[in-house]
Amino acid sequence: MRAGFVGLGKMGMNMVERLIGGRHEVVAYARTAATVKKAEEKGAAGAASLQEITEKLERPRVIWTMVPAGRATEDTLKDLAGMLDEGDILVDGGNSYYKDSMRMAEELRKKKIGFLDVGTSGGIWGLKEGYCMMIGGDKEVFEKIEPLIKTLAPENGYAHVGPAGAGHFVKMVHNGIEYAMLQAYAEGFEIMNAKKDFDLDLHKISGLWNHGSVVRSWLLELAERAFDKEPDLASIQGYVEDSGEGRWTVAEAIELNVPAPNITISLLERFRSRQDESFGAKVIAALRNEFGGHGVKKK
């Protein structure tokens, strides 16, 4: 397939490279010419503007956006919608709030432009391992771009989960669960780090637990990597950001009268990490850097 791609950040650039490796043709655009040039070096056709992307694609056009949630996504989708025609398709692969995606789908439906909200998980490892993709929107629109999805995802790593908004809703809850998992690992490793009597090797233990243990996981593999690099995480500040999905998940739980104490507390612990030094928060910061390339604050 031939598709446009807007947003060439940590995930976006890797997604473009994976698509090109799957023999798709990609027209790529980012705000800076230097970033577009990097995409061209990987085999993409570059575009200097959103308008140029639409001009370089044949109808029906497919344009995938990977830009920050909120105003940036809203403005990009609306700008593109003004340049597209009936039957074209827009894909939002970022972490937009699901209610915004539902509204956007309705606005685009009036213009007869297809829209899919694609919750995307995989971080900086997606280029090699593939991306888990949760797709919301009209099924017939999804089927039109399924070849792109198949290339981006690993085997059994994607699904059409429901109507518009469902993809980003499922990804929102996915990230809420991630918050709680990270917090559980952080607390466990902090307890072991505090037990000085045993001089525990956290790198060895994280590796051990990945062989037959009921708590084994990819996150624990990343913990092993992080502790191998720096056993005491001394250079990492225990300051953990949140990108919004945890807050939205907690708000949704409250609205639905669903008790979600672990996810809620894990979100509040992130707030606390910005006030007090904490080894557990260092663990989370280190793991987020390992799986998503998120920056860490250095002492």
Buried (B, 14 or more C-beta within 10 A) or exposed (E): BBBBBBBBBEBBBBBBBBBBEEEBBBBBBBEEEEBBEBBEEBBBBBBEEBBBBBEBBEEBBBBBBBBBBBEBBBEBBEEBBEBBEEEBBBBBBBBBBBEBBBBBBEBBEEBEBBBBBBBBBBBBBBBEEBBBBBBBBBEEBBEBBBBBBBBBBBEEBBBBBBBBBBBBBBBBBBBBBBBBBBBBBBBBBBEBBEEEEEEBEBBEBBBBBBEEEEEBBEBBBBBBBBBEBEEEBEEBBBBBBBEBBBBBBBEBBEEEEEEBEBBBBBBEBBEBBBEEEBBBBBBBBBBBBBBBBBEBEEE
